[in-house]
Amino acid sequence: MIDFSKLFSYTAVMPVRASITRVYGELKPVQRRIADYLLKADFEALEAPIGEYARRIGTSVASISRFCSRIGYDSFQKLKLGLSRELQAAEASVPPIFAAGDDQELSIRKVFAESVASLQATETTVSFAALKAAAERIARCDRLYFLGLGGSGGVAYLGEVMFSLLGLNARALSDPFAMLISAGHLSRNHLVFGLSHSGRTREVVEAVRVARARGAHTVGITNYHRSALAELVDTVLLTSCQEHQVHFAQSNSMVAQLTLIRALYILVASKSSPSLIEEMNRIERAVRSSLRVKEKKRRD
């Protein structure tokens, strides 16, 4: 049995940057200055002692030490070590799913290891309070839109299917023109999800911008808290996936996005009325009857 943590140890452990983004919205101004500096730090910056960090940021050594504790590190040295490992991982290309010389079982285990590590990191990074608040808004909204291109567009479609099953007026859009047209007709009782791993997909960002200007509540599902999408929306749901290329084979971001949407679906469904639950069961029975091949009766 191969140890998954050794294959992808840099994602299985809660990363420094993910720890910072998880609490960023709750930080005080001085703490945010420290956070911003660390999020932009490079290898050269990591060589400085804690006193030099304090001087550059314009704060005290004690404030930096308290910040380390705030994000779960008991010393500044351990924080720097963790950040150094992340920078090394970022410089390397994403480990290939199929590499020359890999045993087939190793390739399969790499796929699972990547997905498991990304979901573990996302679970720690995403704000549960934001998830619960988004679920409450979904339950109250008149219309629900999921906007995404490429792989995110596929996740958006599954979001439409899930929430349509709950009787909500849900729609997925992956055409840039349709996104802008629909966004222009939204109002305060509507809810829009923008899906973009990078947070920089121009078509999604622009459609979300229009929707927000019309008064709709906007939610962004993205991997980067300082991206254009994250800074634009009312609510941010962060994933934590180490992907640096736009490639369908590197689909961990899609898995993480879908998991967040499924969590929202479960939260909304759990508060559904008994009559709606019965209606969902009726639909499930109809699906089984219409779309599944009937099993032949076995003869004894």
N, C-alpha and C positions, 0 to 999 in steps of 0.2 A: 504493500500500500504506500503510495506516494504522499508525503506531507504537503498539503496545499499551501500551508503558510510559508514553506521554503520556496515554492514556485513563485508566489506573488506576495512576498512578505511586506512589500512597500504599500500595498493597498489593503491588506487584511487588517493591519493595525490602524487605529484612528490617526490620520495624518494631522500634522500641526496646522496646516492651512484649513483643513476641514474643521478642526477644533475651534479655530478663530472665527470662521464664517458662521458656525453654529450659534455663537453668542454675540456676533457683531452688533446686531440691532439693540442689544441690551447694554452695550458698553457706554461708559462715560466719555466725555471729550478727550481727556488725557489718555485713556485706554484705547480709544480709537486711533489716536496718533501712533501709539505703539503698534497696534494691529496693522495699520496701513504701511508702516515702515517694514514690518516683518513680511507682509504679503508681497512686497516688492523686492525683498532682499535677494542678493546674489551671493556667489561663493566668496567674493572679495569682502562683502559686508560681514559675512559670518566669522571672519578672522578677528574681528574687533572684540575687545573685552566688554563686559557689561557697562563699565563706566563710560566707555566711548559711545556705546549705544545711547545711554542716557543723555550725553552731551549732544549728539546728533538729533535726537528726537525732541530735546528740550524738556526733559523730565528728570526724575531722580532714579537712582538704583533701586530704592525701595519700591517705587511704583512699577518698575519692570518686574521685580520679583513677585509682587502681588499679582501682576498680569499673568505670569507663568502659572501661578496657583489657580487663577481664575479659569484657565483653559485646560487644567488637569496635569500640569508638569510641576514636579517638586523642586526643580532647579533650572536656572537659565541655561546651564551647560547641556542638560538633557534636551531642552527645547531646541537648542542650536544643532545638536546631533540629529534629532529627528528631521529638522528642516533641511539639513545637509543631505540626508538620504533622499528626501523628496526631490531636491534639485538634481541629484544624480539620476533619479528615475525619470525625471522630466527630460533630461538631455538624451537619454537613450530612446530609441524607437520603441513603440509598443511591441512586446514579445509576439512573434508571429505564431498564429494558430498552427500552421503547418511549417515546420522547419526541416531542412535537409538533415537526415540522420535520426530524426525523432522516431521512436517506436510509436506504433499506432495508438496503443493504450495511453502513452504519454501525451499525445496530441489531444485525445479525448479528455484526459484529466486536466489539461491546460485550459480547455474551454470551460469546464465546470469551475475550475479554480478562479478564473477571471470573473465569472458571473457571481460566484459566492462572495468573493472579496468586494466587488462593487456594491452588492446589496448590503453587506455588513457595514461598509463605510457610509452608504446612503442612509441607512437606518440611524446611524449616529449623528449624521450631519443635518438631516431634515428636521425642521421644527414641528413637533407633534401638535403644539398649540396652533400653528398655522394650518396644519392639516385639518384639525377639528373645526377651526373657524371657516375654512373653505367648504367643508362638508355641510355646515349649517347654511351657508349661502347657497349652495347647490340645491338644498331642500326647499329653499324659499324662492328661487329665481323663476321667472317666467320662461326664459330661453337660455340655453346653454350651448356655447360654441367651443370647439377644440380646433386650434389652428396649428398646422405644422407642415413642413415639407420633407420629402425623402422618408427616412426611417421614422422621423417624428410624425409624419403624415399618417403612416400606418398605425402608430400608437393612437393618434387622434381618432381614427376610424373605430378602433376598438373601444375608445371612450364613448363614442356615439352609441355603439351597440349596447354597452353596459347600462348606460343611463336611460336609454330608450326602453329597456326592459323594465325599468322602474317607473315608466309612464311619464318621464320628463321629455320636454321638447328639446332634444339634443341633436346637434349637427356637427359633423366634422368637415373642415374645409382645407384643401391642400392646393387649390388653384389661387395664385396671387390676386388675380382680378376679382374672383368671387369673394376672397377675404375682405378686400377693401370695400366692395359693394355692400356686403352684409354688415360690415362694421359701421358703415355710414347710416344704417337704419336702427342701430341699437339705442337703448335708453337705460334708465337707472335700475330697472328690474331685471336686467340681463347680465349674464356672467360669461366672461371670455377667458379661456385658457390659451396661453401662447406656449408652444413647445419648441425648444431649441437647445440642443446640447451646448453649443458655443454661446448662446444668448446674443448672437450677432447676425442671425438670419434676417436680412433686410426686409423681406416681404412680411415675415411674421411680426417683426418689431413695428413696422409702419401700420399694419392692420390693428395691432394692439393699441398703438398711439391714437388712432382714429376712434376706436371703441371707447377708450378712456375719456377722450374729449367729449364724446356723446353722453357720458355719465355712467357707462357700464362699469361694473367692478371687474378688475383684471387680475389674473393670476399667471405667474410665469413659472414654468418648470424648466430649469436650466442647471448647468453644472458650475456656473461662475457667478458669484454674488456681485461682482463689480462690472458685469456685462451690461450692454445697452438694455437688454430685456429686463434684467433684474432691477436696474435703477429706474425703470419706467413703471412697472406694475405696482398695484396696491399690495399684493401678497406674493412672496417668493417661496417656492418649494425647491430646495436644492438637492440635486443628486451629487454623487461623489464617484466619478468614474475616470480612470486614467486613460483617456483616449485623446490622441493628438491628430488624427486624420479622419476625414469624412469617408467612411468605407462601411459597406453593409456587413462585411465579415467582422468588423469590430463593433458589435451591436450591443455592448453592455449598457450603453446609455439608453437604448430602447427598452431593455429589460428593466432598468431602474425607473424610467418614466412610467412604464406600464404598471409597475408595482405600486407607485404612488397613486396612480389613478384607480387601481384596484382597491387600495386602502380607502380612498374616498368613497368608492362604490359601497364597500362593506359598511362604512360609517353611516352613509345615507340609508342603505337597505335595512340596517339594524333598527332604525327608528320608523320604518314604514308601518302603515296600519295593517291589521289582519286581513282586510279586504284586498289590499294591494298584494300582500303575500299570496293570497289565494289566486289572484289574477296572474301573478308570475308563475305559479305552479301550473295553472291552466295552459299558459303559453308554452311552458316546458313540455307538457304532455302533448300539445299539438305539434311541437317541433319533433319530438320523438316519433310520433305517428307519421308525419309527412316526410321527414328528411333522413330517417335512419332505415337501413335495410333490415327487414324483419328476419329474425333467425329461424332457420328451418327446425321443425320439431324432430327431435332425435327418436329413433326407434330403438326400443330396448332389445 
